Amino acid sequence: MNEETTKPKNKLIYIIIIVVVFLLIVTVLAVKYFQKTKPQITNQNTIQRQIKYITQEADADKDMLLDDEEQQYGTNPNKKDTDNDGLSDFDEVKLSNTDPLNPDTDQDGILDGDEFK
């Protein structure tokens, strides 16, 4: 065999080896990347379960105002709208800045719930 015919074969073998090594490296890196992201998904699921647990156990009337906060504001933790004005206790305390114990905070004769609809 002459030297000129073996050179192209050797080059082809080197190219194939380089491609195979490159693909192995890419595969290993991809596997490591996806292994790192998997715990994050688990952590997100754990956080979602904790939020669900907290809101179910600590918000008896499901108005998004926790029972501890209801006690702090003097509202009824078993009633979404303590003053029956059409706004939930959460809406009054956190959004509209109205009194959750007074159905007509500004004393204008219109219920708070009607003013914010």
C-alpha positions in Angstrom: 0.0 0.0 0.0 1.2 3.3 -0.8 1.4 6.2 1.7 -1.0 8.5 -0.3 -3.9 6.1 -0.1 -3.6 5.6 3.7 -3.5 9.3 4.5 -7.1 9.9 3.4 -8.2 6.9 5.4 -6.3 8.1 8.5 -7.9 11.5 8.2 -11.4 10.0 7.9 -10.8 7.9 11.0 -9.6 11.0 12.9 -12.6 13.0 11.9 -15.0 10.1 12.9 -13.2 9.9 16.3 -13.5 13.6 16.8 -17.2 13.6 15.9 -17.9 10.7 18.2 -16.0 12.3 21.1 -17.9 15.6 20.5 -21.3 13.9 20.6 -20.3 12.1 23.8 -19.4 15.3 25.5 -22.6 17.0 24.3 -24.6 14.1 25.6 -22.9 14.1 29.0 -23.5 17.9 29.4 -27.1 17.6 28.4 -27.7 14.8 30.9 -26.0 16.9 33.7 -28.1 19.9 32.7 -31.4 18.1 32.9 -30.4 16.5 36.2 -29.8 20.0 37.7 -33.2 21.2 36.5 -35.1 18.3 38.0 -34.8 19.3 41.6 -36.0 22.8 40.8 -39.3 21.3 39.5 -39.6 19.2 42.7 -39.0 22.4 44.8 -41.7 24.3 42.9 -44.1 21.4 43.4 -43.2 21.4 47.1 -43.8 25.2 47.4 -47.1 24.9 45.6 -48.2 22.1 48.0 -47.1 24.3 51.0 -49.1 27.3 49.7 -52.2 25.1 49.2 -51.8 23.7 52.7 -51.4 27.1 54.3 -54.4 28.6 52.5 -56.6 25.6 53.3 -55.6 25.3 56.9 -55.1 29.0 57.8 -58.0 30.6 55.9 -61.2 29.1 57.1 -63.5 31.3 55.0 -61.3 31.1 51.9 -61.3 34.9 51.3 -57.4 34.9 51.0 -57.1 36.8 54.3 -55.4 34.4 56.7 -57.2 33.6 60.0 -54.4 35.3 62.0 -54.9 38.5 59.9 -58.7 38.3 60.4 -58.1 38.2 64.1 -55.7 41.2 63.8 -58.4 43.2 61.9 -61.3 42.0 64.0 -63.1 40.3 61.2 -64.9 37.0 61.3 -62.5 34.2 60.1 -65.5 32.1 59.2 -67.2 34.7 57.0 -65.8 36.1 53.7 -67.5 39.4 54.1 -67.8 40.3 57.8 -69.8 43.6 57.2 -72.0 42.2 54.4 -71.2 45.1 52.0 -70.4 43.0 49.0 -66.6 43.3 49.3 -64.6 40.4 50.9 -62.6 41.1 54.0 -59.4 40.6 51.9 -60.6 43.1 49.3 -61.4 45.7 51.9 -58.1 45.3 53.8 -55.7 44.7 51.0 -57.2 46.4 47.9 -59.8 49.0 48.5 -58.6 50.3 51.9 -62.1 50.3 53.3 -63.2 49.3 56.8 -64.0 45.6 56.8 -66.2 46.1 59.9 -68.2 49.1 58.4 -70.4 48.5 55.3 -70.3 52.2 54.4 -66.8 53.4 55.3 -67.1 56.9 53.9 -70.7 57.3 55.4 -72.2 58.5 52.0 -75.1 56.1 52.1 -73.7 53.7 49.5 -72.3 50.4 50.5 -68.6 49.9 49.9 -69.2 46.9 47.7 -71.5 49.0 45.4 -68.9 51.8 45.2 -66.2 49.5 44.0 -68.1 47.5 41.4 
